[in-house]
Every structure is written in C-alpha cells, then in structure tokens.
Amino acid sequence: MTCKDCARSIGHEQYRESLDSLSVALCERHTRLIKRVILNNNTPLEAIQLFYALKEAGANPMLEWWDGKRSVDIAISRVKLNIEIDKDYNMITHEQAINDLEDAMHSFKNGFTTIRIPHLAVKYYLEDTVQNILGIISGLKANIKAI
C-alpha cells in the first residue's frame, strides 16, 4: 500500500483511515494536507477522488487552483480546462444557474473552458468520468495551442 501522492509506503492503519475519510489512500502527511484544503476551500470529497484519478491517468491536474476570480476545484492548465464538482446538482436555484453562467462567461473571456460535473458521476462512475475528461483534454489539445 502506497500513498497516491508521494508513493511512500503506508501502513494498514493509515491506509484504512485515509480511505475512510477521503476515499483515497494517502500517507499521514498528505491526508493532513488534503483535509486542510477541504476545510479552507469547502472542497467536495469527489473533487479529491477525481484529482487523484486524473493524476494517476497522467493529466497533471491542480487542486483548488485560483483563476483570478475564484478557486476552481480542479484545473488542467495546459489546455485551460477548469473542472467544478456540483455537490447540490439536483437542488439548483435560478440564482445559482445565473451565477454559474456568469462564472463560465468570465472563464471563456480568459480563454478557459469550464465544465461542471455532478458529484454522483464521480462517486459512481469515476473511471468513465476520467475517460471522458481525458477525451475533453485531447479535444482541447487538438483545437488550441497547448501551453
């Protein structure tokens, strides 16, 4: 058992603790760091799971990236892709819909594509979600000059 972040060997107790609290196998140091990120940014657990799955797939994601206006759950800067995890997908209000649209507009003005993924897609279909995001990354690489 190894940490998904640093590949350091971790014991069974730490493995269980990180899986139970974050659903990702992390060493004590990275568990503590990720929990701090969650507290400071109200990051959904599904964003943590998707971040490490994308990292494992070689996508080079960044967690809680500041885009100049707000913090984005996950960013793939090489192709200017922002990924937001919708926690309350089925409880959206018209005010939230307009705010989301305005955020997307600001991202587009700065050359970024923002996608919103329902937390249930990550929770129940993580591998399919990762494959679809990798396809989006591939399409963006083909259509824009990668940084």
C-alpha positions in Angstrom: 0.0 0.0 0.0 1.4 3.3 -1.1 0.4 6.9 -0.9 -1.3 8.1 -4.2 0.5 11.4 -3.8 4.1 10.6 -2.9 4.2 6.8 -3.5 5.6 6.4 0.0 4.7 3.1 1.7 1.9 3.4 4.2 0.8 1.1 7.0 -2.6 -0.7 7.1 -4.0 1.6 9.8 -3.1 4.8 7.9 -4.4 3.2 4.7 -7.8 2.5 6.3 -8.0 5.9 7.9 -7.4 7.8 4.7 -9.7 5.6 2.7 -12.5 6.0 5.3 -12.1 9.8 5.5 -11.1 10.7 1.9 -11.7 7.6 -0.2 -8.1 7.8 -1.4 -5.0 6.0 0.0 -2.7 8.7 1.3 0.1 8.9 3.8 -0.4 10.8 7.1 1.2 14.0 5.8 -0.9 14.1 2.6 -4.0 13.2 4.5 -3.5 16.1 6.8 -2.7 18.5 3.8 -5.8 17.4 1.9 -8.0 17.7 5.0 -6.7 21.3 5.4 -7.6 22.1 1.7 -11.1 20.7 2.3 -11.6 22.9 5.4 -10.2 26.0 3.8 -12.0 25.8 0.4 -15.0 23.6 1.2 -13.7 21.2 -1.4 -16.0 18.2 -2.2 -14.6 14.7 -1.5 -15.5 13.8 -5.1 -13.0 16.6 -6.3 -10.3 14.9 -4.2 -11.1 11.5 -5.7 -11.2 12.9 -9.2 -8.0 14.8 -8.7 -6.1 11.7 -7.8 -7.7 9.6 -10.5 -6.7 12.2 -13.1 -3.2 12.5 -11.6 -2.9 8.7 -11.9 -4.1 8.9 -15.6 -1.3 11.4 -16.3 -3.5 14.5 -16.8 -1.4 16.8 -14.4 -4.3 18.3 -12.6 -4.1 21.1 -10.0 -6.4 21.1 -6.9 -8.1 24.3 -5.8 -6.5 26.5 -8.5 -7.1 30.3 -8.2 -8.3 31.6 -11.6 -8.1 35.2 -10.7 -11.7 35.5 -9.6 -12.4 32.3 -7.6 -10.9 29.0 -6.6 -11.6 26.2 -9.1 -11.9 22.6 -7.8 -9.6 21.1 -10.4 -7.7 22.8 -13.3 -5.7 21.3 -16.2 -3.7 24.4 -17.1 -2.0 23.1 -20.2 -5.3 23.0 -22.0 -7.1 25.8 -20.0 -9.7 23.4 -18.5 -11.5 24.2 -15.3 -13.5 21.4 -13.6 -16.1 22.1 -11.0 -17.8 19.4 -9.0 -21.5 20.1 -8.4 -22.4 19.0 -4.9 -26.1 20.1 -5.0 -26.8 19.2 -8.6 -30.5 18.4 -8.0 -31.1 21.5 -5.8 -30.0 24.2 -8.2 -31.9 27.6 -8.0 -32.3 30.1 -10.7 -29.8 32.4 -8.9 -27.2 29.7 -8.8 -27.8 28.9 -12.5 -27.1 32.6 -13.4 -24.0 32.7 -11.2 -22.7 29.5 -12.9 -23.3 31.1 -16.3 -21.5 34.3 -15.3 -18.6 32.3 -14.0 -18.4 30.3 -17.2 -18.5 33.6 -19.2 -15.6 35.0 -17.2 -13.7 31.8 -17.8 -14.3 31.9 -21.6 -13.2 35.5 -21.7 -9.9 34.4 -20.2 -9.6 31.5 -22.6 -10.7 28.8 -20.2 -13.3 26.1 -20.7 -15.2 25.3 -17.5 -17.1 22.0 -17.1 -19.4 21.1 -14.2 -19.6 17.5 -13.2 -22.3 16.2 -10.9 -20.8 14.7 -7.8 -22.7 11.5 -8.5 -20.8 10.9 -11.7 -17.6 10.9 -9.8 -19.0 8.9 -6.9 -20.5 6.1 -9.0 -18.7 6.3 -12.4 -15.2 7.5 -11.6 -13.4 5.6 -14.4 -15.9 6.7 -17.0 -15.7 10.3 -15.8 -11.9 10.2 -16.0 -12.0 8.7 -19.5 -14.4 11.4 -20.6 -12.3 14.2 -19.2 -9.2 12.7 -20.9 -11.2 12.9 -24.2 -12.1 16.5 -23.5 -8.4 17.2 -22.8 -7.5 15.5 -26.1 -10.0 17.6 -28.0 -8.8 20.8 -26.4 -5.2 20.0 -27.3 -6.2 19.5 -30.9 -8.2 22.7 -31.0 -6.0 25.2 -29.1 -2.3 25.6 -28.7 -1.3 23.8 -25.5 0.8 25.9 -23.1 
